[in-house]
């Protein structure tokens, strides 16, 4: 399938999908490649806002999510940066090593679960490694809107930091501070001092490796509060599944009651019974399958819903989350 898509036969776009070609490809760091995606006829792509991501649909079984890294004002192209992960599931390796300029692939319309807060009086953008991608788009958007912000970028070295040189050339370059470990950045970076120096009304946006995000959240939440701390993870946390048990799933809209075994996900059981819902990552990081819980307690295993989303709005991700008890009633 992959060979066909990037050879003579192009895939057919389904609902919410778009056929694009790779207009340009370049290395922006030691193991990071940037792809410029455009439509074949030069038509505008769907509008998006900073923090959005898209699915790259390599084939029916291989779908990967990547944040949009360009300026949201540019409607004729999407920019993504792909980190080559030799020990990953193979998607990044195929993109970085096999996908060439001129190749065609399907993408989804942009989705945004990491949006800028419209009421923030100041924004602190804190990036770790490849986490610079969505924050780069945020910097473009905030600058265009005339809103104050600071961008802080941490990476192991300048060579491993995507867009390090480009940041210094932006019209908002004075708002950027980089900390590279091989240049003494690890020792000089003082997270507590940085957070305490933020003005009132500040919102924090952090993206990067999970451990980096967790360390920032642990320090920031007591100072800023949950509503002002926003994060996006690229990889799901490992969850202990040894206590997983079977439970009853009542689908209110469909009028059916199903049994979800201990070794199956809700989405898998729904699909087996002809109930299709949008899915992509299967790990609770993309948000495409977010659904409503009517009754029952959920064991949440996603990496994107806030406490308010879960407790006040009753949202959950059926691709990975489960029932804590014996019964769950959902709006499906």
Backbone torsions as a table, in degrees:
resi	resn	phi	psi	omega
1	UNK	NA	-44.1	-178.2
2	UNK	-61.9	-44.4	-179.6
3	UNK	-62.8	-41.1	179.5
4	UNK	-62.7	-42.6	-176.2
5	UNK	-63.9	-32.8	-178.4
6	UNK	-105.3	20.5	176.1
7	UNK	-119.1	-125.0	-174.6
8	UNK	-82.2	-24.9	-175.3
9	UNK	-109.2	125.5	179.3
10	UNK	-95.0	151.4	177.7
11	UNK	-72.9	159.3	177.5
12	UNK	-97.3	129.4	-178.3
13	UNK	-74.5	134.3	175.8
14	UNK	-98.5	-171.7	178.8
15	UNK	-57.9	131.0	179.0
16	UNK	73.9	11.7	-179.9
17	UNK	-117.3	158.6	-177.8
18	UNK	-141.2	136.4	176.8
19	UNK	-87.8	122.6	-179.9
20	UNK	-128.9	164.3	174.3
21	UNK	-120.0	157.0	176.6
22	UNK	-82.5	105.0	-177.9
23	UNK	-80.6	-27.6	179.0
24	UNK	-158.0	153.7	179.3
25	UNK	-146.7	128.3	179.5
26	UNK	-148.5	153.5	177.4
27	UNK	-84.9	125.5	-178.9
28	UNK	-110.4	-0.5	173.7
29	UNK	-165.3	177.3	-174.4
30	UNK	-51.8	-44.6	-178.0
31	UNK	-127.9	28.6	-177.5
32	UNK	-127.0	128.8	179.5
33	UNK	-114.5	136.7	174.7
34	UNK	-98.1	135.5	174.6
35	UNK	-114.7	132.8	172.7
36	UNK	-103.7	118.1	-175.3
37	UNK	-109.1	130.5	179.1
38	UNK	-137.6	159.2	173.0
39	UNK	-75.6	154.6	-177.3
40	UNK	-64.0	-32.6	-177.2
41	UNK	-97.4	5.6	178.2
42	UNK	79.7	9.0	-179.9
43	UNK	-68.5	157.5	178.5
44	UNK	-67.4	146.3	175.0
45	UNK	-90.7	164.3	179.4
46	UNK	-56.5	142.3	178.7
47	UNK	-63.5	152.6	-179.7
48	UNK	-151.4	164.6	176.3
49	UNK	-122.6	159.0	-178.5
50	UNK	-54.1	139.3	-177.1
51	UNK	100.6	-9.6	-177.5
52	UNK	-75.0	156.8	173.0
53	UNK	-134.6	163.2	176.3
54	UNK	-128.1	159.2	170.6
55	UNK	-90.2	135.7	165.3
56	UNK	-100.5	118.6	-176.0
57	UNK	-100.8	95.7	-176.4
58	UNK	-76.2	-37.5	172.2
59	UNK	-162.0	-174.0	-174.0
60	UNK	-64.4	-24.0	-176.5
61	UNK	-108.6	-5.0	-175.0
62	UNK	-125.2	102.9	179.5
63	UNK	-126.9	129.5	-179.1
64	UNK	-128.4	147.0	-178.7
65	UNK	-104.3	136.5	178.2
66	UNK	-139.1	136.4	177.8
67	UNK	-70.5	146.1	174.6
68	UNK	-81.1	127.9	-170.4
69	UNK	-107.9	-6.4	-176.0
70	UNK	-86.8	-160.9	178.2
71	UNK	-90.7	122.0	-179.5
72	UNK	-57.8	-18.2	179.6
73	UNK	-73.0	-18.6	179.9
74	UNK	-86.8	110.2	-175.2
75	UNK	-95.8	-7.4	-175.5
76	UNK	-91.8	-3.4	-179.0
77	UNK	-156.5	156.8	169.0
78	UNK	-116.7	141.1	174.0
79	UNK	-115.6	131.1	173.4
80	UNK	-130.8	155.2	176.0
81	UNK	-121.8	128.4	-174.5
82	UNK	-114.5	121.1	176.6
83	UNK	-85.0	123.4	177.3
84	UNK	-72.4	118.6	-178.7
85	UNK	-115.9	94.6	-176.3
86	UNK	-57.6	-29.6	-178.6
87	UNK	-100.9	14.9	179.1
88	UNK	-81.9	-160.0	-177.1
89	UNK	-87.4	0.0	174.7
90	UNK	107.4	-15.6	-177.7
91	UNK	-65.3	-47.2	-178.2
92	UNK	-66.0	-34.8	178.9
93	UNK	-64.2	-41.1	178.4
94	UNK	-66.2	-40.8	-179.5
95	UNK	-67.6	-47.5	-175.0
96	UNK	-73.6	-34.1	-172.7
97	UNK	-103.5	-24.2	-174.9
98	UNK	-112.2	-30.8	-176.5
99	UNK	-77.3	118.9	-175.8
100	UNK	-109.5	165.2	174.9
101	UNK	-58.5	132.9	-176.9
102	UNK	98.6	-16.9	178.8
103	UNK	-67.5	148.5	-179.5
104	UNK	-112.2	148.9	176.9
105	UNK	-158.2	165.7	177.6
106	UNK	-93.4	143.9	171.9
107	UNK	-131.4	160.6	174.4
108	UNK	-89.4	167.6	168.6
109	UNK	-67.4	152.5	-179.7
110	UNK	-62.6	142.9	171.8
111	UNK	-124.2	148.3	-175.9
112	UNK	-133.6	112.1	172.8
113	UNK	-118.6	17.8	-176.0
114	UNK	-140.3	44.8	-172.5
115	UNK	-79.7	154.7	174.6
116	UNK	-70.2	139.2	177.0
117	UNK	-74.6	124.4	-175.9
118	UNK	-68.0	-21.5	-175.9
119	UNK	-98.4	7.3	-178.5
120	UNK	-70.4	133.2	176.9
121	UNK	-84.2	-18.7	177.5
122	UNK	-155.8	148.6	179.6
123	UNK	-127.4	132.9	173.9
124	UNK	-108.8	117.0	179.9
125	UNK	-102.0	116.8	-173.7
126	UNK	-120.0	110.7	-173.9
127	UNK	-112.0	141.0	172.3
128	UNK	-122.1	116.4	177.4
129	UNK	59.1	-128.4	-177.8
130	UNK	-64.8	-11.4	177.3
131	UNK	-64.5	-4.8	177.5
132	UNK	-65.9	-23.7	-169.4
133	UNK	-58.9	-55.6	179.7
134	UNK	-69.9	-27.9	-178.8
135	UNK	-73.9	-27.0	174.3
136	UNK	-62.9	-43.6	177.1
137	UNK	-64.2	-38.0	178.1
138	UNK	-62.2	-41.8	179.7
139	UNK	-62.2	-43.2	177.3
140	UNK	-59.0	-46.1	-175.6
141	UNK	-68.3	-44.4	-179.4
142	UNK	-64.0	-40.8	179.2
143	UNK	-62.5	-44.5	-179.3
144	UNK	-63.9	-33.8	179.9
145	UNK	-83.1	-5.5	179.5
146	UNK	72.7	26.9	-178.9
147	UNK	-100.3	139.5	-177.4
148	UNK	-71.7	141.5	178.1
149	UNK	-159.2	164.8	170.8
150	UNK	-134.3	140.2	178.6
151	UNK	-115.8	121.2	178.5
152	UNK	-115.6	127.7	-171.7
153	UNK	-124.3	121.8	176.7
154	UNK	-114.1	136.6	177.0
155	UNK	-156.5	163.2	-177.1
156	UNK	-66.9	-32.7	178.5
157	UNK	-161.8	165.3	177.3
158	UNK	-62.8	-36.0	-179.0
159	UNK	-66.8	-27.0	-178.6
160	UNK	-96.9	2.7	-176.3
161	UNK	-100.9	114.0	178.7
162	UNK	-64.3	136.6	174.5
163	UNK	66.4	19.6	-178.5
164	UNK	-58.6	-44.7	-179.1
165	UNK	-71.4	-39.6	-178.8
166	UNK	-63.3	-33.7	-179.3
167	UNK	-59.5	-37.2	-178.4
168	UNK	-71.8	-12.5	-177.6
169	UNK	-102.9	-1.7	-177.7
170	UNK	-76.4	153.8	177.2
171	UNK	-64.9	-15.7	177.5
172	UNK	-106.6	23.6	-176.2
173	UNK	-58.8	-28.6	-178.9
174	UNK	-66.8	-15.6	180.0
175	UNK	-91.2	0.8	-174.5
176	UNK	-103.1	133.9	172.6
177	UNK	-128.9	126.0	-179.1
178	UNK	-109.6	139.9	175.9
179	UNK	-124.8	104.9	179.0
180	UNK	-104.9	127.6	-172.7
181	UNK	-58.6	-38.8	-177.8
182	UNK	-76.0	-3.8	176.5
183	UNK	-114.4	20.4	179.3
184	UNK	88.6	8.0	-176.5
185	UNK	-66.1	-34.1	-179.8
186	UNK	-61.9	-41.7	-177.9
187	UNK	-74.1	-33.4	-175.4
188	UNK	-88.0	-13.9	-179.5
189	UNK	-77.1	117.6	-178.3
190	UNK	-118.2	95.4	-175.8
191	UNK	-63.5	-45.2	-178.3
192	UNK	-60.3	-44.0	179.7
193	UNK	-65.4	-39.0	178.8
194	UNK	-61.6	-45.8	-178.2
195	UNK	-67.7	-40.2	-178.8
196	UNK	-69.7	-19.7	-178.8
197	UNK	-86.9	-3.6	-177.1
198	UNK	-73.5	141.9	-179.6
199	UNK	-71.3	165.3	177.3
200	UNK	-62.3	144.4	-179.8
201	UNK	82.1	9.0	-178.9
202	UNK	-73.6	142.6	171.4
203	UNK	-117.2	139.5	-178.4
204	UNK	-107.8	134.8	176.5
205	UNK	-124.5	121.1	-176.2
206	UNK	-128.5	137.7	178.9
207	UNK	-149.0	142.5	-179.3
208	UNK	156.6	-157.9	177.0
209	UNK	-58.6	149.1	-176.6
210	UNK	-55.5	-43.1	-178.5
211	UNK	-62.9	-37.6	177.7
212	UNK	-64.9	-46.3	179.5
213	UNK	-61.0	-44.8	-177.8
214	UNK	-63.8	-39.0	178.5
215	UNK	-65.3	-41.0	178.9
216	UNK	-66.6	-44.5	180.0
217	UNK	-61.8	-41.7	-179.5
218	UNK	-60.5	-37.3	-180.0
219	UNK	-81.6	-32.3	-172.0
220	UNK	-86.8	-35.2	-174.3
221	UNK	-58.2	-43.6	178.9
222	UNK	-64.6	-26.6	-176.9
223	UNK	-89.5	-39.8	-173.3
224	UNK	-105.0	-24.0	-176.0
225	UNK	88.6	154.5	-174.1
226	UNK	-60.4	-37.2	-176.4
227	UNK	-68.4	-14.5	-177.8
228	UNK	-108.5	3.5	-179.9
229	UNK	-115.1	119.0	-175.9
230	UNK	-122.9	136.8	-178.1
231	UNK	-142.1	159.1	174.2
232	UNK	-141.2	124.6	179.5
233	UNK	-102.4	144.7	178.7
234	UNK	-91.4	-19.6	-177.4
235	UNK	-132.4	142.5	179.3
236	UNK	-75.0	153.7	173.3
237	UNK	-74.8	151.8	175.2
238	UNK	-76.9	134.6	-179.8
239	UNK	-118.0	142.3	176.8
240	UNK	-75.4	116.2	-177.3
241	UNK	-104.9	9.2	-177.0
242	UNK	-65.8	-25.3	-179.6
243	UNK	-96.8	8.3	179.2
244	UNK	-61.2	139.8	-178.0
245	UNK	-135.9	162.8	177.0
246	UNK	-73.5	149.7	177.4
247	UNK	-151.2	164.0	-179.3
248	UNK	-90.0	131.3	179.5
249	UNK	-115.7	114.5	179.4
250	UNK	-100.1	116.9	179.7
251	UNK	-97.8	101.7	-171.3
252	UNK	-62.7	-48.2	-178.1
253	UNK	-66.0	-40.9	-177.2
254	UNK	-79.6	-17.7	179.1
255	UNK	70.3	29.8	179.7
256	UNK	-126.8	153.4	174.9
257	UNK	-119.5	126.3	-175.2
258	UNK	-122.5	160.8	174.1
259	UNK	-107.8	125.4	176.9
260	UNK	-99.8	109.1	-179.8
261	UNK	-66.2	165.9	-178.5
262	UNK	-63.9	-28.3	-175.8
263	UNK	-102.6	15.7	178.6
264	UNK	-127.5	151.4	176.5
265	UNK	-90.6	164.1	177.8
266	UNK	-60.3	-44.2	-179.6
267	UNK	-60.5	-42.4	179.6
268	UNK	-61.5	-42.5	179.4
269	UNK	-67.8	-40.5	177.6
270	UNK	-60.5	-45.0	-179.2
271	UNK	-64.0	-36.9	179.1
272	UNK	-63.9	-23.8	-179.0
273	UNK	-108.3	19.9	173.4
274	UNK	76.3	17.6	177.2
275	UNK	-104.8	103.8	-175.7
276	UNK	-97.1	132.9	172.7
277	UNK	-130.7	155.0	-178.9
278	UNK	-62.3	131.4	175.4
279	UNK	-138.7	157.5	178.0
280	UNK	-147.8	-73.4	-172.2
281	UNK	-76.7	-30.5	-175.4
282	UNK	66.5	10.2	-176.1
283	UNK	-123.0	2.7	179.5
284	UNK	76.2	30.1	178.7
285	UNK	-120.7	-12.3	-176.3
286	UNK	-100.7	-28.3	176.9
287	UNK	85.7	3.6	-175.8
288	UNK	-69.0	-24.4	-175.3
289	UNK	-103.6	8.0	-175.6
290	UNK	-51.2	129.7	-176.1
291	UNK	-134.9	173.2	-176.3
292	UNK	-103.1	134.3	173.2
293	UNK	-97.1	132.2	179.1
294	UNK	-97.8	-44.5	178.8
295	UNK	-142.7	151.9	176.8
296	UNK	103.1	161.7	-178.4
297	UNK	-104.9	132.9	-175.0
298	UNK	-101.3	138.9	167.9
299	UNK	-92.3	97.9	-174.1
300	UNK	-75.8	132.1	178.7
301	UNK	-128.8	15.8	179.2
302	UNK	-85.3	172.1	-179.2
303	UNK	-121.0	18.6	-175.5
304	UNK	-133.2	-26.7	-178.0
305	UNK	-74.2	139.3	176.5
306	UNK	-83.1	171.4	177.3
307	UNK	-61.0	-39.0	178.2
308	UNK	-65.2	-39.8	177.4
309	UNK	-58.1	-42.9	-175.4
310	UNK	-77.7	-47.5	-171.3
311	UNK	-87.9	-40.9	-176.5
312	UNK	-90.8	-36.7	-176.6
313	UNK	-97.7	-11.9	177.5
314	UNK	66.8	36.4	-178.9
315	UNK	-96.0	151.9	174.9
316	UNK	-156.4	168.0	-179.8
317	UNK	-112.2	104.5	-176.4
318	UNK	-69.6	-8.0	178.6
319	UNK	-70.2	-26.2	-176.5
320	UNK	-138.1	-25.6	-177.6
321	UNK	-79.7	159.2	-174.4
322	UNK	-138.6	177.5	175.7
323	UNK	-85.1	137.8	173.5
324	UNK	-76.4	-32.8	-179.4
325	UNK	-102.1	-150.7	-176.5
326	UNK	-96.1	-5.6	-173.6
327	UNK	-150.3	140.8	177.9
328	UNK	-139.5	128.0	177.3
329	UNK	-108.8	125.0	-174.5
330	UNK	-126.3	158.3	-178.4
331	UNK	-90.2	63.7	-178.8
332	UNK	-129.9	NA	NA
